[in-house]
């Protein structure tokens, strides 16, 4: 078996595996498969289609759709020529889609099946600024095109732009490079980590959304290692089990989704013996859920991962040997820094904190983003002196294990999805009965955290909580919509007038080990 290469561009990976494993399956979805040789040819044809629409190095190409072979192939085609793929979350409401599409400046957007209604609701000036092609039309164009000759992109060129929720309400486009997306996978291989050294018989199961680093990052791992990726349009516990039965040996999943998988009626009839590693993140793994998962997949190694879009994904690992069915102190942590990454705990003045004292997690890594698209001030605020400031408050113990305590930012993580209160508050403010609103995250057994709106009525008005939820749903993706609404008489504020979200949150988190899930 030839070793997986240590390349730092996707053009090099695609070319390598097309030569070394031409007949091996790269992508597998439903009744469609694409071998590595076919992927090389397909992406070259895609480059020709891109160029026919005026796409050149540095241009953005948008995708609006679920996980599809065509998206992952387009990402690789764009990366090979130095264009930048910008997937848009398919759960987003039309106004949110419009904002991201306009921000990218994309000349071309490809849409998956079933998104015509969303496109029809885009503002005319946004829709008219971009050429929109549906998936079947794109396939026809690829089939008609001849493979293009092209100048390969460089390692430090941006190739992927993923949007993260913004503290001021608008999402920011994190620019990720060729080299950044594979840097820590390469160093992990060099360190001998077995989960980053799969054999040709191994297979990735892809169920997390492609507009998130978890959903695209795992495909990057499959391409880097020359192995098959089973692609599922969206997470569904029954389909996930079918993927396991279909030969998947590794996957990434959020704990809430893992719970749905192992408690599904078909789980007892599924053969899990081929599963080698389950990576989980975005929320801690409850001990009882871990016990159930280990009983279901006793041969699998469980790895808790921590990272961000801005770090190209995983920067810490809680390794299988740190897990135990009985539970232990280290399972409250997110593990230690991955090989090739320097992680420290800083105070507000960027001084390193002593071990055991709380501060902000900062990351120095070859996988750090290039910066936010067209937002130099936000980039400078997040990336200072080579350190990426995560906004997560944590303690590091003497052995380097990191224990997250709180969020310096007001972000909520619900079922693995990032939600910033400012955006939700902006959507709710237009409600005719509301004078003030503050959005917080509260503990939720299923999703880790749930979005709650605390509202104050205008004088003489009465607030119907259901109407607040309905009002928000018209403007926001479903996972951002408050699940509950508290009507309160007055907002708690500090002397300068700032709303104290922590005071609103405190009763709900009383007795919890930490102030986040």
Buried (B, 14 or more C-beta within 10 A) or exposed (E): EEEBBEBBBBBBBBBBBBEBBEEBBBBBBEEEBBBBBBBBBBBBBBBBBBBEBEBEBEBBBBBBBBBBBBBBBBBBBBBBBBBBBBBBBBBBBBBBBBBBBBBBBBBBBBBBEEBEEBBEEBBEEBBEBBEBBBBEEBBEBBEEBEBBEBEBBBBEBBBBBBBBBBBEBBBBBBBBBBBBBBBBBBBBBEEEBEBBBBEBEBBBBBBBBBBBBBBBBBBBBBBBBBBBBBBBBBBBBEBBBBBBBBBBBBBBBBBBBBBBBBEBEEBEEBEBEBBBBBBBBBBBBBBEBBBBBBEBBEEBBBBBBBBBBBBBBBBBBBBBEBBEEEEEEBBBBBBBBBBBBEBBBBEEEBEEBEEEEBBBBBBBBBBBBBBBBEBEEBBEEBBEEEBBBBBBBBBBBEEEBBBBBBBBBBBBBBBBBBBBBBBBBBBBEEBEBBBBBBBBBBBBEEBBBBBBBBBBBEEEEEBEBEBBBEBBBEBBBEBBBBBBBBBBEEBBEEEEEEBEBEBBBEEBBEEEEBBBB
